[in-house]
Amino acid sequence: MGNCLEGIQAALQGPQQPVPKTPKQGFKVCIVGGAGSLGQPLCMLAALDPLVWELAVYDRTITLVPAEAIGCDLDHIERKCRVKAYSLPSIEKEVDHLDECLSGCHLVLACVGIPIQGKSKSDLVKYNGSMVKSIVEACAKFC
């Protein structure tokens, strides 16, 4: 049996593995579903982070608030972060059109999904899972 304070002593001695360094030009972050109720505050937090130098906001054109409006609002914040918005109609696939949006991304946050009342959990997984699948395919191709 080991010493109870072993973990604390290791932490006080410093990290065993080197911490990855921040890129000289900062991180590029893409928030998929950036015009939704969860995506909007995530976009604001990312735009305010001094380590994020480029923010890509993507959502479908059927959203109540267009992704371009979110991008325009956030681009007026006086920070290093450049904000660009992307949107696609529902009939187009992400894997065919999001090359500029996803290329060079260090982090992609996907906050997508629709809560449909009266549907079973398996139906929700099928519907929302297909959205996530298309985003993951686009990430695999462009990131």
N, C-alpha and C positions, 0 to 999 in steps of 0.2 A: 504494500500500500504506500502511495506516495505522500509527499508533504502537502498539507492543505494550502500552503501559501506559495506553492511552486508556480502557479500561473501568474500571481502578482509579481513575484521576483522576476520572471521572464519579461513581463511587461515593463518593469522598471529598468531592465537592462537594455531595452530598445528592441525594435523589430528585428527578427531573424532574417527576413527577406526584404530586399530593398523595395520601397514604395514606388510604383510607377510614376514617372514624371509627367507633368502637364505638357501637352504640345505647345510649342512656342506661339502658335497662332490660335490657341484655345481649341475647344471642342465644338464639333458640329452635332446638333441634336435635332431629331425629327420627332414631332408629336403627331401621330396618326389619330384622327378623331379630335383634332385641336379646336374645332368649333362647338363641341358638345359641352355639356354641363361639367364634366370632369376635365376635359381637355383645355378649356379656357383658363382656369386658374393654374394648370400645369404649364401652359405657355407663358403666363405672366411670371411664374417662379423661374422658369428656365431663362427668360429674357433678362431677368434681374441678376442672375448668377454671373459673377465676374469671370468664371472659367468658361462660360459658353459664349463663343464669338459668332456663331452662326446658328440660327434657329429656322427650321423648315416646319411650317404648319400645313398639314394636309387633312382634308375632309371631303366628303361628297357634296355635290352641288345641291342636294335635296335638304340640307340642314337649314334650320331657321335663321341662323346667323352665318353668312358666308365666311369661308376661311380667309378670303381676301380682306374682309373687314377686321378680323382678328389680327392679321398680319400688319395691316395699316396702323391700327391702334398701337400695337407693340413696337412698331418701328419708330414711333415718335418718342419713345423713352430714350433719354440721353445716356446711353450705355454703349459699350463696344459692340454689342450684339447686333448683327444684321439679321433682319427677319424677312423671310420670303414665304408667301402662301401659295399653295397648290390645291386645285380641286378638280375632280373628275365627275362626269355624269355616272349614274348608276349602271349604265350598260357597258361601260368601259372597264377593263381589268387593270389593276395596279401594276402587274408584271409587265404590261406593254407600254406604260406611260410614265412611270415615276423614276426614270433614270436620273434626271437632274435633281430631284428631290432627295433621293436616298444615297446617291453616290458620295462617298467620303464621310458618311455618318459614323460617329463614334458610339452613338446611343440612339435607339429607336424605341419610343414609348407608344404602345398601341392601347389606347383607351377607347375601344369600339364595342358596340353591342347595342341591342335594342331590347328593353324589357317589354315583352308583349303580354298583356293581361289575358288570362284564361288559357295560356299554353302550358303544356307540361314541361318539366325540366329537360327531358330528352329532345323535345321540339326546339327549345331555346338553344340547346347545345348544337343541334344541327344547323340552325339558322345563323347564330352568332359564330359558330365554329368555321363556317364557310368564309365569313369576313376575315377572320384571323388567318385562315389558311392562305388566302390571296395576298395578304400583307406579308406573311412569312416568305411566300414564294418570291415576292418582289425584293425583299431584304436579301434573300439568298442570291438573287441575280445581281443586284446593284451595290450592296454594301461590301 
